[in-house]
Amino acid sequence: MAALLQVEGIELAYGDVAACRDISFHVGEGEIVTLIGANGAGKSTTLRAVAGAMMPRRGRILFRGNEVTRMRSHERLLAGIALVPEGRRVFPFLTVRENLEMGGFKYRADKAKTRMLIERMMDMFPRLRERSAQRAGTLSGGEQQMLVLCRALMSEPVLLCMDEPSLGLAPLVVLEIFKSIRAINRAGTSVLLVEQNARYALETASRGYVLQTGAIIASGSCAALKQDERVKEAYLGRS
């Protein structure tokens, strides 16, 4: 399987404090790959580096064979990397439709394309169609998560980076979100998933990496990670 994304030995820091060190992993074409670990393990920091919101001190990031290590986030978006941030972060005073239009900014000169993409998003989540004229800040948490996911998809990314999509959501909404992630992947989009709920993550992805205090301590197929004693003890519990 060809590598779509390659992260090679990156070190990430906030000021003088190192947050992640010697992080290396890859995402293949058409894969869902997950990063799991406890709070503070460095998962979201790593994802921010992939999306261009944080620059590594060392190492490099390649996308489709091209180095993007120093590219800004808007440049990576144009290249095909989109981020669904933690905490949803809708534009609260804009309507649902206006939020989606913001996500399709790269197609702003093509009104027909933008309308077609919005219809596709609303077909995916009919509740967004029902609330298309409603301000995004008044939506429920689950609806806001649907909206930020669709806002990211409006750019037609090749790689979708998702940060804690289950955070703070009701179990039924979480199931709907993860069902959508799998459908998005089947349609051809690769996914890099950061998720604290290891059970959901390992059931959704094909491969995974386990982070602990800023370093990768285990990796492999999700089936193998489910049987790893460290993963079972720390994240899955014992049946």
C-alpha positions as CSV (number, residue, x, y, z in Angstrom):
1,M,0.0,0.0,0.0
2,A,1.4,3.4,-1.0
3,A,2.1,5.8,1.8
4,L,-0.1,8.9,1.5
5,L,1.3,10.5,4.7
6,Q,4.7,9.9,6.2
7,V,5.8,11.4,9.5
8,E,9.5,10.9,10.2
9,G,11.1,11.5,13.5
10,I,9.3,14.7,14.4
11,E,9.8,16.5,17.7
12,L,7.2,19.0,18.9
13,A,7.4,21.5,21.7
14,Y,5.5,24.3,23.4
15,G,8.2,26.9,24.0
16,D,11.1,25.1,25.6
17,V,9.0,22.2,26.8
18,A,9.1,19.1,24.5
19,A,5.7,17.6,24.0
20,C,6.5,14.8,21.6
21,R,9.8,13.3,20.5
22,D,10.9,11.0,17.6
23,I,7.3,10.5,16.4
24,S,7.2,8.4,13.2
25,F,4.2,6.8,11.5
26,H,2.5,6.6,8.2
27,V,-1.0,6.5,6.7
28,G,-1.6,4.5,3.5
29,E,-3.9,5.4,0.6
30,G,-7.5,4.5,1.7
31,E,-6.6,3.7,5.3
32,I,-8.1,4.7,8.6
33,V,-5.2,5.0,11.1
34,T,-5.7,5.9,14.7
35,L,-3.5,7.5,17.4
36,I,-4.6,6.4,20.9
37,G,-3.4,7.2,24.4
38,A,-4.3,8.9,27.6
39,N,-4.9,12.7,28.1
40,G,-1.6,14.5,27.6
41,A,0.1,11.7,25.6
42,G,0.6,14.0,22.6
43,K,-2.1,12.8,20.3
44,S,-3.7,16.1,19.5
45,T,-0.3,17.8,19.3
46,T,0.8,15.3,16.7
47,L,-2.4,15.8,14.7
48,R,-1.9,19.6,14.8
49,A,1.5,19.1,13.3
50,V,0.1,17.0,10.5
51,A,-2.5,19.6,9.7
52,G,0.0,22.5,9.8
53,A,-1.2,24.2,13.0
54,M,2.2,23.5,14.7
55,M,5.7,23.3,13.2
56,P,8.1,20.6,14.3
57,R,11.5,21.4,15.8
58,R,13.0,18.4,14.1
59,G,12.0,15.7,11.6
60,R,9.8,16.0,8.5
61,I,6.3,15.4,7.2
62,L,5.7,14.2,3.7
63,F,2.3,14.1,1.9
64,R,2.0,12.3,-1.4
65,G,5.8,12.2,-1.6
66,N,6.2,15.9,-1.2
67,E,7.7,17.5,2.0
68,V,5.1,19.7,3.7
69,T,6.9,20.2,7.0
70,R,7.0,24.0,6.8
71,M,3.7,24.5,5.0
72,R,1.0,26.5,6.8
73,S,-2.4,25.0,7.5
74,H,-4.2,26.8,4.6
75,E,-1.6,25.5,2.2
76,R,-2.0,22.0,3.5
77,L,-5.8,22.3,3.1
78,L,-5.3,23.2,-0.6
79,A,-3.0,20.2,-0.9
80,G,-5.7,17.9,0.5
81,I,-5.3,17.7,4.3
82,A,-8.3,18.8,6.3
83,L,-8.7,19.0,10.1
84,V,-11.8,18.4,12.2
85,P,-10.7,20.1,15.5
86,E,-11.3,19.0,19.0
87,G,-14.1,20.8,20.8
88,R,-16.1,21.3,17.5
89,R,-15.3,25.1,17.0
90,V,-18.2,26.1,14.8
91,F,-18.6,29.7,13.7
92,P,-21.4,30.3,16.2
93,F,-23.0,33.4,14.8
94,L,-23.1,32.0,11.2
95,T,-25.8,29.7,10.0
96,V,-25.3,26.0,9.3
97,R,-25.2,26.8,5.5
98,E,-22.7,29.7,6.0
99,N,-20.4,27.4,8.0
100,L,-20.5,24.9,5.2
101,E,-19.8,27.7,2.7
102,M,-16.7,28.6,4.7
103,G,-15.5,25.1,4.5
104,G,-15.8,25.2,0.7
105,F,-13.8,28.4,0.4
106,K,-11.4,26.9,-2.1
107,Y,-14.3,26.6,-4.5
108,R,-15.7,30.1,-3.8
109,A,-15.5,31.0,-7.5
110,D,-17.6,28.0,-8.4
111,K,-21.1,28.5,-7.0
112,A,-22.5,25.4,-8.6
113,K,-19.8,23.2,-7.1
114,T,-20.3,24.7,-3.6
115,R,-24.1,24.1,-3.8
116,M,-23.5,20.5,-4.9
117,L,-21.1,19.9,-2.0
118,I,-23.6,21.4,0.5
119,E,-26.3,19.1,-0.8
120,R,-24.0,16.1,-0.4
121,M,-23.3,17.1,3.2
122,M,-26.9,17.5,4.0
123,D,-27.7,14.2,2.5
124,M,-25.1,12.7,4.8
125,F,-26.7,14.4,7.9
126,P,-30.3,15.3,7.2
127,R,-30.5,17.2,10.5
128,L,-28.2,19.8,9.0
129,R,-30.7,20.4,6.2
130,E,-33.4,20.9,8.8
131,R,-31.3,23.5,10.6
132,S,-29.6,25.1,7.5
133,A,-30.8,28.6,8.5
134,Q,-30.1,28.2,12.2
135,R,-27.1,29.7,13.9
136,A,-24.5,27.1,14.5
137,G,-23.9,28.2,18.1
138,T,-27.5,27.1,18.9
139,L,-27.0,23.5,17.7
140,S,-26.7,20.5,20.1
141,G,-23.2,19.1,20.6
142,G,-23.9,16.2,18.3
143,E,-25.2,18.5,15.6
144,Q,-22.1,20.7,15.9
145,Q,-19.9,17.7,15.5
146,M,-21.7,16.8,12.3
147,L,-21.3,20.3,11.1
148,V,-17.6,20.6,11.6
149,L,-17.1,17.2,10.0
150,C,-19.0,18.3,7.0
151,R,-17.3,21.7,6.9
152,A,-14.0,19.9,6.6
153,L,-15.3,17.6,3.9
154,M,-16.4,20.6,1.9
155,S,-12.8,21.0,0.7
156,E,-12.8,17.4,-0.6
157,P,-9.8,16.3,1.3
158,V,-7.6,13.4,0.5
159,L,-6.7,13.0,4.2
160,L,-9.1,13.8,6.9
161,C,-7.6,14.4,10.4
162,M,-10.1,14.0,13.2
163,D,-9.4,15.1,16.8
164,E,-11.5,13.4,19.5
165,P,-14.8,13.2,17.5
166,S,-16.6,11.4,20.4
167,L,-15.7,13.9,23.1
168,G,-18.7,15.0,25.1
169,L,-21.3,13.3,22.9
170,A,-24.2,10.9,23.8
171,P,-23.5,7.2,22.9
172,L,-26.1,7.1,20.1
173,V,-24.5,10.2,18.5
174,V,-21.1,8.7,18.8
175,L,-22.2,5.6,16.9
176,E,-23.7,7.8,14.2
177,I,-20.4,9.8,13.9
178,F,-18.2,6.7,13.7
179,K,-20.6,5.1,11.1
180,S,-20.1,8.3,9.0
181,I,-16.3,8.1,9.4
182,R,-16.4,4.6,8.0
183,A,-18.6,5.7,5.1
184,I,-16.3,8.6,4.3
185,N,-13.4,6.2,4.2
186,R,-15.2,3.8,1.9
187,A,-15.9,6.7,-0.5
188,G,-12.1,7.1,-0.8
189,T,-10.9,9.5,1.9
190,S,-8.0,8.4,4.1
191,V,-8.5,9.2,7.8
192,L,-6.1,9.9,10.6
193,L,-8.1,9.6,13.8
194,V,-7.1,10.8,17.3
195,E,-9.5,9.3,19.8
196,Q,-9.4,8.8,23.6
197,N,-12.0,6.1,23.4
198,A,-9.7,3.3,22.4
199,R,-12.5,0.8,21.9
200,Y,-14.2,2.9,19.3
201,A,-10.9,3.8,17.6
202,L,-9.6,0.2,17.4
203,E,-13.0,-1.0,16.0
204,T,-13.0,1.7,13.3
205,A,-9.4,1.9,12.1
206,S,-7.2,-0.8,10.4
207,R,-3.9,0.2,12.1
208,G,-3.0,2.1,15.2
209,Y,-0.2,3.8,17.2
210,V,-0.2,4.1,21.0
211,L,1.3,7.2,22.4
212,Q,2.5,7.6,26.0
213,T,4.1,10.8,27.3
214,G,5.0,12.1,23.9
215,A,6.4,8.9,22.4
216,I,5.0,5.9,20.4
217,I,5.2,2.8,22.6
218,A,3.3,0.3,20.4
219,S,1.9,0.0,16.9
220,G,0.4,-2.5,14.6
221,S,-2.9,-3.7,13.2
222,C,-5.9,-2.8,15.4
223,A,-6.6,-6.6,15.8
224,A,-3.1,-7.0,17.3
225,L,-3.3,-3.9,19.5
226,K,-6.6,-5.2,21.0
227,Q,-4.6,-8.2,22.3
228,D,-1.6,-6.2,23.5
229,E,-1.4,-6.5,27.3
230,R,-0.5,-2.8,27.7
231,V,-3.4,-1.6,25.6
232,K,-5.8,-4.0,27.3
233,E,-4.7,-2.9,30.8
234,A,-4.6,0.8,30.1
235,Y,-7.4,1.5,27.6
236,L,-9.7,-1.5,27.1
237,G,-10.2,-3.0,30.6
238,R,-10.4,-6.7,31.0
239,S,-13.5,-8.7,30.2
